[in-house]
């Protein structure tokens, strides 16, 4: 699993920093939606 993930990351057109920012923003958005729907 982790080997496949690293292979995919290596083939991504974006850099690791950009991927991290995108992943973090998506995670934050999901967390925000979960907290909103929880009330």
mmCIF entry with sequence, helices, sheets and N, C-alpha, C, O atoms, coordinates in Angstrom:
data_MODEL
# 
_entry.id   MODEL 
# 
_entity.id                         1 
_entity.type                       polymer 
_entity.pdbx_number_of_molecules   1 
# 
_entity_poly.entity_id                      1 
_entity_poly.type                           'polypeptide(L)' 
_entity_poly.nstd_linkage                   no 
_entity_poly.nstd_monomer                   no 
_entity_poly.pdbx_seq_one_letter_code       
;(UNK)(UNK)(UNK)(UNK)(UNK)(UNK)(UNK)(UNK)(UNK)(UNK)(UNK)(UNK)(UNK)(UNK)(UNK)(UNK)
(UNK)(UNK)(UNK)(UNK)(UNK)(UNK)(UNK)(UNK)(UNK)(UNK)(UNK)(UNK)(UNK)(UNK)(UNK)(UNK)
(UNK)(UNK)(UNK)(UNK)(UNK)(UNK)(UNK)
;
_entity_poly.pdbx_seq_one_letter_code_can   XXXXXXXXXXXXXXXXXXXXXXXXXXXXXXXXXXXXXXX 
_entity_poly.pdbx_strand_id                 A 
# 
loop_
_entity_poly_seq.entity_id 
_entity_poly_seq.num 
_entity_poly_seq.mon_id 
_entity_poly_seq.hetero 
1 1  UNK n 
1 2  UNK n 
1 3  UNK n 
1 4  UNK n 
1 5  UNK n 
1 6  UNK n 
1 7  UNK n 
1 8  UNK n 
1 9  UNK n 
1 10 UNK n 
1 11 UNK n 
1 12 UNK n 
1 13 UNK n 
1 14 UNK n 
1 15 UNK n 
1 16 UNK n 
1 17 UNK n 
1 18 UNK n 
1 19 UNK n 
1 20 UNK n 
1 21 UNK n 
1 22 UNK n 
1 23 UNK n 
1 24 UNK n 
1 25 UNK n 
1 26 UNK n 
1 27 UNK n 
1 28 UNK n 
1 29 UNK n 
1 30 UNK n 
1 31 UNK n 
1 32 UNK n 
1 33 UNK n 
1 34 UNK n 
1 35 UNK n 
1 36 UNK n 
1 37 UNK n 
1 38 UNK n 
1 39 UNK n 
# 
_struct_asym.id          A 
_struct_asym.entity_id   1 
# 
loop_
_struct_conf.conf_type_id 
_struct_conf.id 
_struct_conf.pdbx_PDB_helix_id 
_struct_conf.beg_label_comp_id 
_struct_conf.beg_label_asym_id 
_struct_conf.beg_label_seq_id 
_struct_conf.pdbx_beg_PDB_ins_code 
_struct_conf.end_label_comp_id 
_struct_conf.end_label_asym_id 
_struct_conf.end_label_seq_id 
_struct_conf.pdbx_end_PDB_ins_code 
_struct_conf.beg_auth_comp_id 
_struct_conf.beg_auth_asym_id 
_struct_conf.beg_auth_seq_id 
_struct_conf.end_auth_comp_id 
_struct_conf.end_auth_asym_id 
_struct_conf.end_auth_seq_id 
_struct_conf.pdbx_PDB_helix_class 
_struct_conf.details 
_struct_conf.pdbx_PDB_helix_length 
HELX_P HELX_P1 AA1 UNK A 2  ? UNK A 11 ? UNK A 2  UNK A 11 1 ? 10 
HELX_P HELX_P2 AA2 UNK A 16 ? UNK A 38 ? UNK A 16 UNK A 38 1 ? 23 
# 
_struct_conf_type.id          HELX_P 
_struct_conf_type.criteria    ? 
_struct_conf_type.reference   ? 
# 
loop_
_atom_site.group_PDB 
_atom_site.id 
_atom_site.type_symbol 
_atom_site.label_atom_id 
_atom_site.label_alt_id 
_atom_site.label_comp_id 
_atom_site.label_asym_id 
_atom_site.label_entity_id 
_atom_site.label_seq_id 
_atom_site.pdbx_PDB_ins_code 
_atom_site.Cartn_x 
_atom_site.Cartn_y 
_atom_site.Cartn_z 
_atom_site.occupancy 
_atom_site.B_iso_or_equiv 
_atom_site.pdbx_formal_charge 
_atom_site.auth_seq_id 
_atom_site.auth_comp_id 
_atom_site.auth_asym_id 
_atom_site.auth_atom_id 
_atom_site.pdbx_PDB_model_num 
ATOM 1   N N  . UNK A 1 1  ? 0.834   -1.199 0.000   1.00 0.00 ? 1  UNK A N  1 
ATOM 2   C CA . UNK A 1 1  ? 0.000   0.000  0.000   1.00 0.00 ? 1  UNK A CA 1 
ATOM 3   C C  . UNK A 1 1  ? 0.870   1.251  0.000   1.00 0.00 ? 1  UNK A C  1 
ATOM 4   O O  . UNK A 1 1  ? 0.710   2.122  -0.856  1.00 0.00 ? 1  UNK A O  1 
ATOM 5   N N  . UNK A 1 2  ? 1.790   1.343  0.958   1.00 0.00 ? 2  UNK A N  1 
ATOM 6   C CA . UNK A 1 2  ? 2.644   2.528  1.052   1.00 0.00 ? 2  UNK A CA 1 
ATOM 7   C C  . UNK A 1 2  ? 3.583   2.622  -0.143  1.00 0.00 ? 2  UNK A C  1 
ATOM 8   O O  . UNK A 1 2  ? 3.947   3.720  -0.565  1.00 0.00 ? 2  UNK A O  1 
ATOM 9   N N  . UNK A 1 3  ? 3.975   1.477  -0.686  1.00 0.00 ? 3  UNK A N  1 
ATOM 10  C CA . UNK A 1 3  ? 4.845   1.473  -1.866  1.00 0.00 ? 3  UNK A CA 1 
ATOM 11  C C  . UNK A 1 3  ? 4.077   2.016  -3.067  1.00 0.00 ? 3  UNK A C  1 
ATOM 12  O O  . UNK A 1 3  ? 4.608   2.813  -3.839  1.00 0.00 ? 3  UNK A O  1 
ATOM 13  N N  . UNK A 1 4  ? 2.835   1.585  -3.221  1.00 0.00 ? 4  UNK A N  1 
ATOM 14  C CA . UNK A 1 4  ? 2.003   2.082  -4.312  1.00 0.00 ? 4  UNK A CA 1 
ATOM 15  C C  . UNK A 1 4  ? 1.792   3.583  -4.172  1.00 0.00 ? 4  UNK A C  1 
ATOM 16  O O  . UNK A 1 4  ? 1.847   4.315  -5.160  1.00 0.00 ? 4  UNK A O  1 
ATOM 17  N N  . UNK A 1 5  ? 1.552   4.038  -2.955  1.00 0.00 ? 5  UNK A N  1 
ATOM 18  C CA . UNK A 1 5  ? 1.300   5.450  -2.703  1.00 0.00 ? 5  UNK A CA 1 
ATOM 19  C C  . UNK A 1 5  ? 2.511   6.297  -3.096  1.00 0.00 ? 5  UNK A C  1 
ATOM 20  O O  . UNK A 1 5  ? 2.357   7.358  -3.700  1.00 0.00 ? 5  UNK A O  1 
ATOM 21  N N  . UNK A 1 6  ? 3.710   5.831  -2.756  1.00 0.00 ? 6  UNK A N  1 
ATOM 22  C CA . UNK A 1 6  ? 4.923   6.571  -3.100  1.00 0.00 ? 6  UNK A CA 1 
ATOM 23  C C  . UNK A 1 6  ? 5.132   6.588  -4.607  1.00 0.00 ? 6  UNK A C  1 
ATOM 24  O O  . UNK A 1 6  ? 5.636   7.568  -5.155  1.00 0.00 ? 6  UNK A O  1 
ATOM 25  N N  . UNK A 1 7  ? 4.744   5.498  -5.285  1.00 0.00 ? 7  UNK A N  1 
ATOM 26  C CA . UNK A 1 7  ? 4.846   5.450  -6.747  1.00 0.00 ? 7  UNK A CA 1 
ATOM 27  C C  . UNK A 1 7  ? 3.923   6.493  -7.362  1.00 0.00 ? 7  UNK A C  1 
ATOM 28  O O  . UNK A 1 7  ? 4.309   7.201  -8.292  1.00 0.00 ? 7  UNK A O  1 
ATOM 29  N N  . UNK A 1 8  ? 2.701   6.586  -6.839  1.00 0.00 ? 8  UNK A N  1 
ATOM 30  C CA . UNK A 1 8  ? 1.737   7.558  -7.358  1.00 0.00 ? 8  UNK A CA 1 
ATOM 31  C C  . UNK A 1 8  ? 2.226   8.978  -7.112  1.00 0.00 ? 8  UNK A C  1 
ATOM 32  O O  . UNK A 1 8  ? 2.140   9.835  -7.993  1.00 0.00 ? 8  UNK A O  1 
ATOM 33  N N  . UNK A 1 9  ? 2.740   9.223  -5.912  1.00 0.00 ? 9  UNK A N  1 
ATOM 34  C CA . UNK A 1 9  ? 3.221   10.562 -5.570  1.00 0.00 ? 9  UNK A CA 1 
ATOM 35  C C  . UNK A 1 9  ? 4.375   10.969 -6.481  1.00 0.00 ? 9  UNK A C  1 
ATOM 36  O O  . UNK A 1 9  ? 4.487   12.132 -6.868  1.00 0.00 ? 9  UNK A O  1 
ATOM 37  N N  . UNK A 1 10 ? 5.227   10.011 -6.821  1.00 0.00 ? 10 UNK A N  1 
ATOM 38  C CA . UNK A 1 10 ? 6.370   10.311 -7.675  1.00 0.00 ? 10 UNK A CA 1 
ATOM 39  C C  . UNK A 1 10 ? 5.919   10.700 -9.083  1.00 0.00 ? 10 UNK A C  1 
ATOM 40  O O  . UNK A 1 10 ? 6.595   11.469 -9.766  1.00 0.00 ? 10 UNK A O  1 
ATOM 41  N N  . UNK A 1 11 ? 4.760   10.160 -9.519  1.00 0.00 ? 11 UNK A N  1 
ATOM 42  C CA . UNK A 1 11 ? 4.281   10.444 -10.871 1.00 0.00 ? 11 UNK A CA 1 
ATOM 43  C C  . UNK A 1 11 ? 3.397   11.681 -10.941 1.00 0.00 ? 11 UNK A C  1 
ATOM 44  O O  . UNK A 1 11 ? 2.986   12.090 -12.026 1.00 0.00 ? 11 UNK A O  1 
ATOM 45  N N  . UNK A 1 12 ? 3.098   12.288 -9.772  1.00 0.00 ? 12 UNK A N  1 
ATOM 46  C CA . UNK A 1 12 ? 2.253   13.474 -9.768  1.00 0.00 ? 12 UNK A CA 1 
ATOM 47  C C  . UNK A 1 12 ? 2.970   14.646 -10.437 1.00 0.00 ? 12 UNK A C  1 
ATOM 48  O O  . UNK A 1 12 ? 4.174   14.830 -10.257 1.00 0.00 ? 12 UNK A O  1 
ATOM 49  N N  . UNK A 1 13 ? 2.210   15.451 -11.224 1.00 0.00 ? 13 UNK A N  1 
ATOM 50  C CA . UNK A 1 13 ? 2.810   16.610 -11.894 1.00 0.00 ? 13 UNK A CA 1 
ATOM 51  C C  . UNK A 1 13 ? 3.126   17.750 -10.928 1.00 0.00 ? 13 UNK A C  1 
ATOM 52  O O  . UNK A 1 13 ? 3.961   18.607 -11.218 1.00 0.00 ? 13 UNK A O  1 
ATOM 53  N N  . UNK A 1 14 ? 2.450   17.753 -9.775  1.00 0.00 ? 14 UNK A N  1 
ATOM 54  C CA . UNK A 1 14 ? 2.689   18.812 -8.796  1.00 0.00 ? 14 UNK A CA 1 
ATOM 55  C C  . UNK A 1 14 ? 3.801   18.407 -7.844  1.00 0.00 ? 14 UNK A C  1 
ATOM 56  O O  . UNK A 1 14 ? 4.113   17.225 -7.697  1.00 0.00 ? 14 UNK A O  1 
ATOM 57  N N  . UNK A 1 15 ? 4.394   19.402 -7.202  1.00 0.00 ? 15 UNK A N  1 
ATOM 58  C CA . UNK A 1 15 ? 5.483   19.126 -6.271  1.00 0.00 ? 15 UNK A CA 1 
ATOM 59  C C  . UNK A 1 15 ? 4.936   18.626 -4.942  1.00 0.00 ? 15 UNK A C  1 
ATOM 60  O O  . UNK A 1 15 ? 3.732   18.685 -4.696  1.00 0.00 ? 15 UNK A O  1 
ATOM 61  N N  . UNK A 1 16 ? 5.820   18.137 -4.095  1.00 0.00 ? 16 UNK A N  1 
ATOM 62  C CA . UNK A 1 16 ? 5.408   17.600 -2.799  1.00 0.00 ? 16 UNK A CA 1 
ATOM 63  C C  . UNK A 1 16 ? 4.789   18.692 -1.926  1.00 0.00 ? 16 UNK A C  1 
ATOM 64  O O  . UNK A 1 16 ? 3.822   18.443 -1.206  1.00 0.00 ? 16 UNK A O  1 
ATOM 65  N N  . UNK A 1 17 ? 5.346   19.898 -1.993  1.00 0.00 ? 17 UNK A N  1 
ATOM 66  C CA . UNK A 1 17 ? 4.818   20.999 -1.191  1.00 0.00 ? 17 UNK A CA 1 
ATOM 67  C C  . UNK A 1 17 ? 3.396   21.344 -1.613  1.00 0.00 ? 17 UNK A C  1 
ATOM 68  O O  . UNK A 1 17 ? 2.517   21.537 -0.774  1.00 0.00 ? 17 UNK A O  1 
ATOM 69  N N  . UNK A 1 18 ? 3.181   21.421 -2.941  1.00 0.00 ? 18 UNK A N  1 
ATOM 70  C CA . UNK A 1 18 ? 1.849   21.735 -3.458  1.00 0.00 ? 18 UNK A CA 1 
ATOM 71  C C  . UNK A 1 18 ? 0.854   20.652 -3.071  1.00 0.00 ? 18 UNK A C  1 
ATOM 72  O O  . UNK A 1 18 ? -0.277  20.946 -2.685  1.00 0.00 ? 18 UNK A O  1 
ATOM 73  N N  . UNK A 1 19 ? 1.284   19.388 -3.176  1.00 0.00 ? 19 UNK A N  1 
ATOM 74  C CA . UNK A 1 19 ? 0.423   18.266 -2.810  1.00 0.00 ? 19 UNK A CA 1 
ATOM 75  C C  . UNK A 1 19 ? 0.057   18.332 -1.331  1.00 0.00 ? 19 UNK A C  1 
ATOM 76  O O  . UNK A 1 19 ? -1.082  18.053 -0.955  1.00 0.00 ? 19 UNK A O  1 
ATOM 77  N N  . UNK A 1 20 ? 1.017   18.701 -0.502  1.00 0.00 ? 20 UNK A N  1 
ATOM 78  C CA . UNK A 1 20 ? 0.761   18.806 0.932   1.00 0.00 ? 20 UNK A CA 1 
ATOM 79  C C  . UNK A 1 20 ? -0.246  19.905 1.242   1.00 0.00 ? 20 UNK A C  1 
ATOM 80  O O  . UNK A 1 20 ? -1.137  19.730 2.073   1.00 0.00 ? 20 UNK A O  1 
ATOM 81  N N  . UNK A 1 21 ? -0.094  21.040 0.564   1.00 0.00 ? 21 UNK A N  1 
ATOM 82  C CA . UNK A 1 21 ? -1.024  22.157 0.773   1.00 0.00 ? 21 UNK A CA 1 
ATOM 83  C C  . UNK A 1 21 ? -2.432  21.771 0.341   1.00 0.00 ? 21 UNK A C  1 
ATOM 84  O O  . UNK A 1 21 ? -3.402  22.054 1.043   1.00 0.00 ? 21 UNK A O  1 
ATOM 85  N N  . UNK A 1 22 ? -2.540  21.119 -0.824  1.00 0.00 ? 22 UNK A N  1 
ATOM 86  C CA . UNK A 1 22 ? -3.849  20.691 -1.331  1.00 0.00 ? 22 UNK A CA 1 
ATOM 87  C C  . UNK A 1 22 ? -4.483  19.682 -0.381  1.00 0.00 ? 22 UNK A C  1 
ATOM 88  O O  . UNK A 1 22 ? -5.660  19.793 -0.039  1.00 0.00 ? 22 UNK A O  1 
ATOM 89  N N  . UNK A 1 23 ? -3.692  18.694 0.043   1.00 0.00 ? 23 UNK A N  1 
ATOM 90  C CA . UNK A 1 23 ? -4.216  17.666 0.945   1.00 0.00 ? 23 UNK A CA 1 
ATOM 91  C C  . UNK A 1 23 ? -4.654  18.291 2.272   1.00 0.00 ? 23 UNK A C  1 
ATOM 92  O O  . UNK A 1 23 ? -5.684  17.911 2.830   1.00 0.00 ? 23 UNK A O  1 
ATOM 93  N N  . UNK A 1 24 ? -3.876  19.241 2.769   1.00 0.00 ? 24 UNK A N  1 
ATOM 94  C CA . UNK A 1 24 ? -4.208  19.899 4.032   1.00 0.00 ? 24 UNK A CA 1 
ATOM 95  C C  . UNK A 1 24 ? -5.491  20.712 3.914   1.00 0.00 ? 24 UNK A C  1 
ATOM 96  O O  . UNK A 1 24 ? -6.318  20.711 4.826   1.00 0.00 ? 24 UNK A O  1 
ATOM 97  N N  . UNK A 1 25 ? -5.657  21.411 2.778   1.00 0.00 ? 25 UNK A N  1 
ATOM 98  C CA . UNK A 1 25 ? -6.864  22.217 2.577   1.00 0.00 ? 25 UNK A CA 1 
ATOM 99  C C  . UNK A 1 25 ? -8.097  21.328 2.460   1.00 0.00 ? 25 UNK A C  1 
ATOM 100 O O  . UNK A 1 25 ? -9.158  21.663 2.985   1.00 0.00 ? 25 UNK A O  1 
ATOM 101 N N  . UNK A 1 26 ? -7.958  20.187 1.766   1.00 0.00 ? 26 UNK A N  1 
ATOM 102 C CA . UNK A 1 26 ? -9.075  19.250 1.637   1.00 0.00 ? 26 UNK A CA 1 
ATOM 103 C C  . UNK A 1 26 ? -9.433  18.679 3.010   1.00 0.00 ? 26 UNK A C  1 
ATOM 104 O O  . UNK A 1 26 ? -10.610 18.575 3.355   1.00 0.00 ? 26 UNK A O  1 
ATOM 105 N N  . UNK A 1 27 ? -8.417  18.312 3.787   1.00 0.00 ? 27 UNK A N  1 
ATOM 106 C CA . UNK A 1 27 ? -8.644  17.776 5.135   1.00 0.00 ? 27 UNK A CA 1 
ATOM 107 C C  . UNK A 1 27 ? -9.333  18.814 6.019   1.00 0.00 ? 27 UNK A C  1 
ATOM 108 O O  . UNK A 1 27 ? -10.247 18.485 6.775   1.00 0.00 ? 27 UNK A O  1 
ATOM 109 N N  . UNK A 1 28 ? -8.897  20.048 5.922   1.00 0.00 ? 28 UNK A N  1 
ATOM 110 C CA . UNK A 1 28 ? -9.506  21.122 6.708   1.00 0.00 ? 28 UNK A CA 1 
ATOM 111 C C  . UNK A 1 28 ? -10.954 21.346 6.305   1.00 0.00 ? 28 UNK A C  1 
ATOM 112 O O  . UNK A 1 28 ? -11.814 21.573 7.156   1.00 0.00 ? 28 UNK A O  1 
ATOM 113 N N  . UNK A 1 29 ? -11.225 21.282 4.997   1.00 0.00 ? 29 UNK A N  1 
ATOM 114 C CA . UNK A 1 29 ? -12.588 21.466 4.505   1.00 0.00 ? 29 UNK A CA 1 
ATOM 115 C C  . UNK A 1 29 ? -13.501 20.347 4.997   1.00 0.00 ? 29 UNK A C  1 
ATOM 116 O O  . UNK A 1 29 ? -14.628 20.593 5.424   1.00 0.00 ? 29 UNK A O  1 
ATOM 117 N N  . UNK A 1 30 ? -12.996 19.111 4.930   1.00 0.00 ? 30 UNK A N  1 
ATOM 118 C CA . UNK A 1 30 ? -13.779 17.967 5.409   1.00 0.00 ? 30 UNK A CA 1 
ATOM 119 C C  . UNK A 1 30 ? -14.055 18.093 6.906   1.00 0.00 ? 30 UNK A C  1 
ATOM 120 O O  . UNK A 1 30 ? -15.167 17.832 7.365   1.00 0.00 ? 30 UNK A O  1 
ATOM 121 N N  . UNK A 1 31 ? -13.038 18.493 7.657   1.00 0.00 ? 31 UNK A N  1 
ATOM 122 C CA . UNK A 1 31 ? -13.196 18.654 9.096   1.00 0.00 ? 31 UNK A CA 1 
ATOM 123 C C  . UNK A 1 31 ? -14.233 19.734 9.399   1.00 0.00 ? 31 UNK A C  1 
ATOM 124 O O  . UNK A 1 31 ? -15.055 19.583 10.302  1.00 0.00 ? 31 UNK A O  1 
ATOM 125 N N  . UNK A 1 32 ? -14.183 20.822 8.635   1.00 0.00 ? 32 UNK A N  1 
ATOM 126 C CA . UNK A 1 32 ? -15.138 21.918 8.794   1.00 0.00 ? 32 UNK A CA 1 
ATOM 127 C C  . UNK A 1 32 ? -16.566 21.448 8.518   1.00 0.00 ? 32 UNK A C  1 
ATOM 128 O O  . UNK A 1 32 ? -17.489 21.772 9.265   1.00 0.00 ? 32 UNK A O  1 
ATOM 129 N N  . UNK A 1 33 ? -16.740 20.680 7.435   1.00 0.00 ? 33 UNK A N  1 
ATOM 130 C CA . UNK A 1 33 ? -18.067 20.164 7.095   1.00 0.00 ? 33 UNK A CA 1 
ATOM 131 C C  . UNK A 1 33 ? -18.581 19.210 8.165   1.00 0.00 ? 33 UNK A C  1 
ATOM 132 O O  . UNK A 1 33 ? -19.753 19.263 8.538   1.00 0.00 ? 33 UNK A O  1 
ATOM 133 N N  . UNK A 1 34 ? -17.704 18.336 8.660   1.00 0.00 ? 34 UNK A N  1 
ATOM 134 C CA . UNK A 1 34 ? -18.100 17.375 9.694   1.00 0.00 ? 34 UNK A CA 1 
ATOM 135 C C  . UNK A 1 34 ? -18.532 18.112 10.965  1.00 0.00 ? 34 UNK A C  1 
ATOM 136 O O  . UNK A 1 34 ? -19.537 17.756 11.580  1.00 0.00 ? 34 UNK A O  1 
ATOM 137 N N  . UNK A 1 35 ? -17.777 19.132 11.352  1.00 0.00 ? 35 UNK A N  1 
ATOM 138 C CA . UNK A 1 35 ? -18.118 19.877 12.563  1.00 0.00 ? 35 UNK A CA 1 
ATOM 139 C C  . UNK A 1 35 ? -19.417 20.658 12.384  1.00 0.00 ? 35 UNK A C  1 
ATOM 140 O O  . UNK A 1 35 ? -20.188 20.801 13.333  1.00 0.00 ? 35 UNK A O  1 
ATOM 141 N N  . UNK A 1 36 ? -19.665 21.165 11.172  1.00 0.00 ? 36 UNK A N  1 
ATOM 142 C CA . UNK A 1 36 ? -20.904 21.896 10.904  1.00 0.00 ? 36 UNK A CA 1 
ATOM 143 C C  . UNK A 1 36 ? -22.103 20.963 10.927  1.00 0.00 ? 36 UNK A C  1 
ATOM 144 O O  . UNK A 1 36 ? -23.136 21.290 11.512  1.00 0.00 ? 36 UNK A O  1 
ATOM 145 N N  . UNK A 1 37 ? -21.970 19.797 10.290  1.00 0.00 ? 37 UNK A N  1 
ATOM 146 C CA . UNK A 1 37 ? -23.087 18.853 10.217  1.00 0.00 ? 37 UNK A CA 1 
ATOM 147 C C  . UNK A 1 37 ? -23.338 18.171 11.558  1.00 0.00 ? 37 UNK A C  1 
ATOM 148 O O  . UNK A 1 37 ? -24.411 17.612 11.786  1.00 0.00 ? 37 UNK A O  1 
ATOM 149 N N  . UNK A 1 38 ? -22.347 18.220 12.438  1.00 0.00 ? 38 UNK A N  1 
ATOM 150 C CA . UNK A 1 38 ? -22.463 17.536 13.722  1.00 0.00 ? 38 UNK A CA 1 
ATOM 151 C C  . UNK A 1 38 ? -23.434 18.260 14.658  1.00 0.00 ? 38 UNK A C  1 
ATOM 152 O O  . UNK A 1 38 ? -24.017 17.643 15.549  1.00 0.00 ? 38 UNK A O  1 
ATOM 153 N N  . UNK A 1 39 ? -23.605 19.560 14.455  1.00 0.00 ? 39 UNK A N  1 
ATOM 154 C CA . UNK A 1 39 ? -24.458 20.343 15.358  1.00 0.00 ? 39 UNK A CA 1 
ATOM 155 C C  . UNK A 1 39 ? -25.943 20.146 15.037  1.00 0.00 ? 39 UNK A C  1 
ATOM 156 O O  . UNK A 1 39 ? -26.801 20.730 15.699  1.00 0.00 ? 39 UNK A O  1 
# 
